[in-house]
Amino acid sequence: MTFYEKYPQLRDKNFLAKVLADTVFSTMSLEDQTVSRPKINKIVQKVLREQELKGNQFFVDKHS
C-alpha cells in the first residue's frame, strides 16, 4: 500500500495546507514562538505553489 493509498486526503491541496499550517502553528506555540496564523497560512500556500511550479504536483486534479 502506497502512502497516498493509505492517506488519500493528503492529495487535497486545501486539506494538506490546513494540516501543514496547524502543525507549524502548534509546534511554534510549543516552543513559545509567536507567529500569526494568517502569516503561517501565507507561507504554506507559497511553499505549495512553488512546489507545483517546480513540477512536484502531487494533488489530484478534481476537474477531471
C-alpha positions in Angstrom: 0.0 0.0 0.0 1.4 3.4 -1.0 1.4 6.5 1.2 -1.3 8.1 -0.9 -3.4 5.0 -0.9 -3.3 5.0 2.9 -3.9 8.7 3.2 -5.7 9.9 0.1 -7.0 13.0 1.8 -3.4 14.4 1.7 -3.8 14.8 -2.1 -6.4 17.5 -1.5 -4.4 20.8 -1.5 -6.8 22.6 0.9 -6.6 19.7 3.4 -2.9 19.5 3.2 -2.4 23.2 3.6 -4.6 23.2 6.7 -2.7 20.2 8.2 0.6 21.9 7.5 -0.4 25.3 8.9 -1.9 23.7 12.0 1.2 21.6 12.6 3.6 24.6 12.1 1.5 26.8 14.3 1.2 24.3 17.2 4.9 23.4 17.0 5.9 27.0 17.2 3.5 27.6 20.0 5.0 24.8 22.0 8.4 26.5 21.5 7.0 29.8 22.7 7.4 31.4 19.2 4.5 33.6 18.3 3.7 33.9 14.6 0.2 34.8 13.5 -1.9 32.1 11.8 -2.5 34.3 8.7 1.3 34.6 8.2 1.8 30.9 8.5 -1.1 30.3 6.1 0.5 32.6 3.5 3.9 30.8 3.9 2.3 27.4 3.5 0.4 28.5 0.4 3.6 30.0 -1.1 5.6 26.8 -0.5 2.9 24.6 -2.0 2.7 26.9 -5.0 6.5 26.8 -5.5 6.5 23.0 -5.4 3.7 22.9 -8.0 5.7 25.3 -10.3 8.7 23.0 -10.0 6.7 20.2 -11.3 6.2 18.5 -7.9 2.5 18.3 -8.4 1.1 15.7 -6.1 -2.5 16.9 -5.9 -5.4 15.2 -7.6 -7.0 17.3 -10.4 -10.6 17.5 -9.3 -11.7 18.9 -12.6 -11.1 15.6 -14.5 
